[in-house]
Amino acid sequence: MIKIYTDGACKGNPGPGGWGALIVDGNVQNEIFGGEDNTTNNRMEIMAVIRALETIEIDDEITVFTDSKYVQKGINEWIKNWKINGWKSSNKKPVKNKDLWIKLDDLTSKLKINWVWVKGHSGHLGNERADFLANQGVNSGD
């Protein structure tokens, strides 16, 4: 089983942002991060998951740990209706971050993923490391 811990960060919203992920496959750990100069925290939360899933080369069971209810609920609950409603939210407005949601939906359709929400900044080691990496990403500005 592969465990992925993800987080996004933003200094200002919008502002410079970063994403980070810790990917654990057995005894092998891989850390990735990146950033953008003008973005939002929600975009970075989604980007962290996308970039992590793009590193997966084998069809294995995956658990994604995120402290973002936006990501967890978005991919598990809201996206079904967004697609049915032509990428409009429940208030009939265009879905924010549609480009990233489409990419994430495409990636997740090919994988077996268990989504787990964890409380941020609560001492969860994987989440704390992802937070550190996301903040490294803020400074990298892809």
C-alpha positions in Angstrom: 0.0 0.0 0.0 1.2 3.5 -0.8 0.5 6.3 1.6 0.5 9.9 0.4 0.5 12.9 2.8 -0.3 16.2 1.1 -0.6 19.8 1.9 -0.8 23.3 0.4 0.3 26.6 1.7 -0.2 30.2 0.6 1.3 33.5 1.9 -1.7 35.7 1.2 -4.8 34.3 -0.6 -4.1 34.9 -3.5 -0.4 35.2 -3.2 2.8 33.1 -3.4 1.9 29.5 -2.7 3.4 26.0 -2.4 2.4 22.4 -2.4 4.2 19.4 -0.8 3.8 15.7 -0.6 5.4 12.8 1.3 4.9 9.6 -0.6 5.6 6.4 1.4 5.8 3.0 -0.4 6.9 0.4 2.1 10.4 1.5 3.3 10.8 4.0 0.5 10.0 7.7 1.0 9.8 10.3 -1.6 9.4 14.0 -0.9 8.2 16.5 -3.6 7.3 20.1 -3.6 6.7 23.1 -5.8 5.1 26.5 -5.9 3.5 29.2 -7.9 3.9 33.0 -7.6 0.2 34.0 -7.6 -2.2 31.3 -6.5 -4.6 30.3 -3.8 -4.4 27.8 -0.9 -7.1 25.6 -2.4 -5.2 25.4 -5.7 -2.1 24.3 -3.8 -4.0 21.7 -1.8 -5.3 20.1 -5.1 -1.9 20.5 -6.8 -0.2 18.6 -4.0 -2.4 15.6 -4.6 -2.1 15.8 -8.4 1.7 15.9 -8.3 1.9 13.1 -5.9 -0.4 10.8 -7.9 1.5 11.6 -11.0 4.5 9.9 -9.4 2.7 6.6 -9.0 3.8 4.0 -11.5 2.1 0.9 -10.2 -1.5 0.0 -9.8 -1.5 -0.4 -6.0 -3.9 0.6 -3.2 -3.3 4.2 -2.2 -4.3 6.1 0.8 -4.2 9.9 0.5 -4.0 11.9 3.8 -5.1 15.5 3.4 -6.0 18.2 5.9 -8.2 19.9 3.3 -11.9 19.1 3.5 -12.1 21.0 0.2 -10.0 18.3 -1.5 -11.5 15.4 0.4 -15.2 16.4 0.0 -14.6 17.8 -3.5 -13.2 14.5 -5.0 -15.5 12.2 -3.0 -18.8 14.1 -3.0 -19.1 17.3 -4.9 -17.4 16.4 -8.1 -20.2 14.1 -9.2 -22.8 16.9 -9.2 -20.3 19.4 -10.7 -19.9 17.1 -13.7 -23.6 16.5 -14.0 -24.3 20.2 -13.8 -21.7 21.2 -16.4 -19.1 22.2 -13.9 -21.4 24.5 -12.0 -21.6 24.6 -8.2 -24.8 24.3 -6.2 -25.2 28.1 -6.4 -25.0 27.8 -10.3 -21.6 29.5 -10.5 -18.6 28.0 -12.3 -16.7 25.6 -10.1 -13.4 27.2 -8.9 -10.2 25.4 -9.9 -12.1 23.4 -12.6 -8.9 22.8 -14.5 -7.3 21.1 -11.5 -10.5 19.1 -10.6 -10.6 17.7 -14.1 -7.0 16.7 -13.9 -7.5 15.1 -10.5 -10.6 13.3 -11.6 -8.7 11.9 -14.5 -5.9 10.7 -12.3 -8.2 9.2 -9.7 -10.3 7.3 -12.2 -7.4 5.0 -12.9 -6.4 4.3 -9.3 -7.8 2.7 -6.1 -7.7 5.5 -3.6 -8.8 5.8 0.0 -9.2 9.4 1.1 -8.5 10.3 4.7 -8.9 13.7 6.3 -6.5 14.6 9.1 -6.6 17.6 11.3 -3.8 20.0 10.2 -1.2 21.2 12.6 -2.1 18.5 15.2 1.1 16.6 15.4 0.3 14.1 12.7 3.9 13.3 11.4 3.0 12.8 7.8 0.9 15.9 7.6 3.5 18.0 9.4 6.1 16.9 6.9 3.8 17.7 4.0 3.2 21.1 5.6 7.0 21.7 5.8 7.4 20.7 2.1 4.5 23.0 1.0 6.2 25.9 2.8 9.4 25.0 1.0 7.3 25.1 -2.2 6.2 28.7 -1.4 9.8 29.7 -1.7 10.5 27.8 -4.9 7.9 29.6 -7.1 8.0 27.1 -10.1 
